[in-house]
């Protein structure tokens, strides 16, 4: 349902869950100059607002709403930065007779979205400084995580577009630049310029929800959003080696992939990834960890919206060349079709089982609705996904494997 150009309301009626969920998703181009402000907005919105000006007031009101919860999160899809505000509350079927909770939840949400703790074009200084300090501390802690650091370094090597190298949670340098005024402007831009999708999952009076969100006086917006990022393959493999104090070393490899989320070959590359490195029966796990004992941990991960396949391994520093050789050999074997029909069938069963279990999660149902609104006819619903997985042949897996090419290598040598 369109509330305004660029603002849509989605109903997912169901009695499947004991709680109802409202999610408001803000989407804008991922940019270095805006990401820190958006992350701080997300943090500030879940702490306080003008009607409930302290964290204690905020949490007390949620407790009075029969233990409702409000949280925010940030993520990315390709070159798009997403900020989610999510409210969960008990379905009225499980409350005393005569209790009407939905209206009070909606009013609390209105306070959160439209009445932030701000005045004269700036967020409250004290609350802002607390959240800014908390975010910087969090980012400093993340950098101390060697695998997180390795991921960031690999991104810098792989991505040609500078904005793709920026983490979804920004960097401490970007956060340090922000002020109460700049973050308030980021908040206003989110309300007036972002693509906004509102999801309601559960059972409630739809007219009540519709009338509530129509009253927000939404303005026209039409941002250019690229959910699929693709860059051309470069014949130059970028490499970097660092030394850090650590008990183990980390090897990360980034491969260029051509397949997009809405491509016909998407199910085939998901199956390839499982066979290659993301499952317990994968080639990388069986060869590097189980057979050779070279890796403390090893896995591949498919970043379909970013055009990347990532491989990471925690190893002893002396084993870097041998590990590289085995990874190259396993990818070569996949391109030559050296995997069993039994492993292919097992992978399909596991993927179908995962998809089936995911249907019991509200977050999955809302993501499916979101992707359907973005990709339209190219989106595969649950039954179409099952069918497409079953139709993937050995030749399909080999074909996508042959398109995968090494683009970047990062090695953190533990000393």
N, C-alpha and C positions, 0 to 999 in steps of 0.2 A: 504494500500500500504506500503510495507516494504522498507524503505530507507537504513536500515542497521539492523543487528540483534539487537533487542531491541529498535528500533526507527521506528515508524509507522506514516503514514500520512492518515488522514481520511477526506473524502469529504462528506459533507451533502448539496447537491445542493437544493436550495429552493428560491422562490420569495415571501415567506410568510412575510418577514420582510423588513423594510426600511433600516436596517443596516446589515452589514456583521460582522461576528465574527471570530477571530482567537484565539484559545486557545492552549497554549503549556503546557502540564502537565508533571512534573517530579515526578517519583515515586521511593522510596527507602525504605528499611527496617526502621521501627520506632525504633530509638535507643536514649538512654539518652545522649550519647556523641556527637550526630550529630544534634539533633533537633534544638537547639538554633542557630547554625550556619546557618541552612537552613532557619529559620524564618528571620534572619537578611539579608540573601541574597535576600529573597523576598522583604523586605522593601527597600533595597538599589537599586534594579533593577528598581523600579518604581519612583525613585527620580531623578536620573541623570545618565549620562554615559560619555564616553570620547568625543563624538561628541557634546553633550549638557550637559556641566559640572556643570550647576547650575539648581536648581529646576525651576527657572524662564525660563531659556533657554529650558528646557525639556517641560514645559507646553506651552510655546509660540509656539514651533514646533507642538505640538498636535493641538493647536488652528488653525495654518496655514493649517493643514491637515483636514480642514472643521469640526473642533470640534471633532476629534477622541479622544478616551480615552484609556489609558493603566492602568491596575490595576493588583495587585497580591493578592493571597490569599493562605492560608494553610489549609489543612484538613487531615483526616485520614480515612482509611478503614482497620479495623482489625489491623494488625501489619505493616501497610504500611503508610508512611508519604508522603503526596502529596503537591507539590507546583505548583500553576497555575499562568501563565502569560497570561492575556487576553487583546486583543485589539478589540475595536469596532469602526467601521467607516461607514460612509454613503455609501449606495449602489450607484454606479455610475449612475443608472437610474434617481436619484433625483438630479444630479449635472448638471451644464451647459454643453451643448454639446461640446465634444472634451476634456473634463477634464478626465485625467487618474489618479486615486487616488491609486489604488492597489499597483503599483510599489513603490511609495513613502512610503506607509505604511510598506511594506516589508523591505525597507531600514532602516526605523526607528526601526523596530523590530530587524533587524540585529545589529544595534548599541546597543540596549538594551541587547541583549543576548550575543553578542560576543565582544563588546567593553565597558566593565564596566569601571567606574571611578576608575582605579587602576594602579599601577606601581610597578615594582620590587617585584611582588608576594604579594601585600597587597592593600587593598582598601584605598582610600583617607582617611587620618586620621581624618580630620575635619568632613566630611560627615558621616564617620563611627561612630564617637563619638556622633554626633547628633542623628542618628538613634538608636544607642544602648541605649542612655539616654531616647529617646521617648518610646522604647519598654519596658524598665524597669518601666517607669512611668505608662504605660498602664497596665502592669502586677500587679503593686502595687494597681492600682485602681480596677482591677478585683477582687483581693483578698478581698478588702473591701466590695464587693458584697457578701452578706451572702449566697445566693443560689449558686453562683459560688464556694465559699469556701466549701459548703456542698457537691457539686458534686465531687470536688477533694478528699475530705475526704472519701466519699463513694467509689470512685474508689480505693483508697488505701486499703480499707477493702475488696473489692470484688476481685480485680485482683490478681492472684498468680504470674503473670509475671511482673517483675519490670518495663519494658518498657511500659506496658499498663497503668501504673499509671501516666505516664508523659503527661501533656496537649499537644495538637497539637501546641500550641504557646510557648511551653517550660515553664520554671520558671525563676524568676528573678535571682536566684542563678546560673542557667546554663548560662543565658545571660551574667552575670557579668564576667564569665571566658573568654569570647570570645575576640579576638584581631583582628585587620585588617588582620593579616596574617592567622589566623585560619579560618576566614570567607571566605577569598579568596580561601583557599584550599577547603572549603565546596562548593563554586561556581564551582571550577574546577571538583570536584567529581560529582556534579550534571550534568555537561555537558558530562562527559566521562563515568560515571558508572550507572547513573539512567536509568530506563526504561523511554522512552520519547514517548508521544503520542501527535501529532499535529492535531488539528481539524480545518477545515474551513467550516463555515456554512454561506451560502448565495449564491450569483451568481457572479462569476468572471471566468476569464480564468484559468482553472485548470492546463494547461501546465505551465503558469507563476508561479503558486504556487509551483508546483512540481519541476521545475528547480531551483527556489530560495532555497528551503530547501535541495535539493540535493547538493547544493554548500557549505553546512556547513561542509563537510568532517567528518561526524559522525564516531565514532569508535565503534567497537564491544563491546556489553555489554549484560549480561544475569543475572541480579540480582535475588535472590530467594525472592519472594514476597508472603506473606501469607495474602490474603485479608479477609479471614474468620478466626477469632480467636475463639478458643474453649478451655475451660478448664474443667476438671472433677469437678463434684459437690463434695463439702466437707460436711460431716455431722456436722461440727462445724459452727455455725452461728456467724460471727464476729460482734461485736457491739462496738460502741464508743459514749460517751456523752461528749459534751463540753458546756461551758457557755460563752456567749458573750453578750456584751451590744447591745440589740436590742429590738424593741417593740414586735416582734413576734418570735415564735420559729419555727424551721424547722425540719421536720421528713422526712428522705429519706430511702428508702428500695431498695435493689438490689436483683433481682431474677435471678437464673440460668436458662437459656433456652438451649434446645438442637437443636432447629431449626436453620439452616443456610440460607443465602440469596438464594442459588440455590437449596434448598430442595423443595420437592413436597409439604411440609406443610407450606411453607412461606406465601401463601395467607391466610391460616387459622389463623396463628398467628397474621397477620396484622389485620384481622377481630376481633380476640380475644382482641387485644390491644385497638381497638376502642370501643368495647363493655365494656371493663373493666375500662378504664380510660382516653382515649385520645380524646374523643368526648363530646359534650355538652349533649348527652343522655346516657353517660356512667354510670355505676354503682357507681363509686367513686364520680363523680360529683353530681349525683342525691342524693346519700345517705349522703355523708359527708358535702357537701356544701348546697344543696338545702333543704334537709329534716332535718338534724341534726344541720346545721349551725356551724359545728366545724372547717371548714377550710376557710381561706381567699382565698387560691388557692389550687387546687389539680389536679394532672394529672399523667398519666403513659406515658412513652416513650419507644419505642422499639429500642434498639441498636443492630440491627441484625448482624452487622459485628463484634461485640464484645461479643456476647453471653450473653447479659444482657437485662433484663426488669427493668426499673427504675420507682419508684413511689416517687413523692415528694408532700409534703403538708405543707403549712404555717398555723400554729395553735397557740393557746394559750398554754403555757407550762403545764397547769393543765390538758390538754386534750390528752396528749400523749398516755396513756393506752387505753382510749376509742377509740381514732383514730386507733390505732393498731388493736384493736379488730374488728372494722368495716371493715378495709381493709382485714383482714384475712377472715372475713365472706363473703365479696364480692368475693374474689378469690375462696373460698369454693363453693359458689353458682354457679360460672362459671363452676367449675369442675363437679358440679351436674347437669348442664344444666338448671339452673334456670334463663333463659332469654327468652324473648318472640320471637316468629317468626316474629312479626312486627319489633322489634328492630334489628333482624338479617337482615331482608330485607332492613330496613332503612340504616343500616351500609353499606351494599353492594352498595346501590344507591349512598351514599355519597362518597365512595371510587372510584367508577366508575366516578362520576362527577369530583372528584379531579384529577383523571388520565387524563380525557378528557381536562380539563382546562390546565393542565400542558403541553400538547402538543403544546400550544401556547407560550411556553417559550424556547428560544434558549438553556438555560442551561440544561433543561430537555432533549432535543434532543441529546445534546453532552454527557450527563451522560449515556443515554441509549446506545449510540454507544460505550462508554467506557466499560460499563458492558458487552455488547455483545462480545467485543474483549477479555475480561477476562474470562467470563464464558461459551462462546461458545454456544453449544446446550442447556445448562441448563438455558440460559437467556430467559426471557419472554418479547417479544415485546408488544406494546400497545394492539393489538387485542388479543394476547394470555393472557395478564394480565386480561383483561375484562372477557374473557372466564373462566379463572381459578378462579376468584373471584365469578362468578356466580355459579360455580360448587361446591363451599365449602358448606358442609352440617353442620347441627347442631352437628352431631357426630364428624366431623372433628375439630370443635372448641373445643368441650369437650376434645378430645384426646390431643390437644396441651396444653390445660389448665392443664391437669393432669401431664404434664411433667415439669411444672413451680414450682420451689422450692426456698424458701427464703434462701439467702446466706449471706446478710450483712444488718446491720441497723445502721444508723447514726442519732443522735439527737443533734441539736444545741438548747440549752435552752437559750431563751432570758431573760436577767436580767436587 
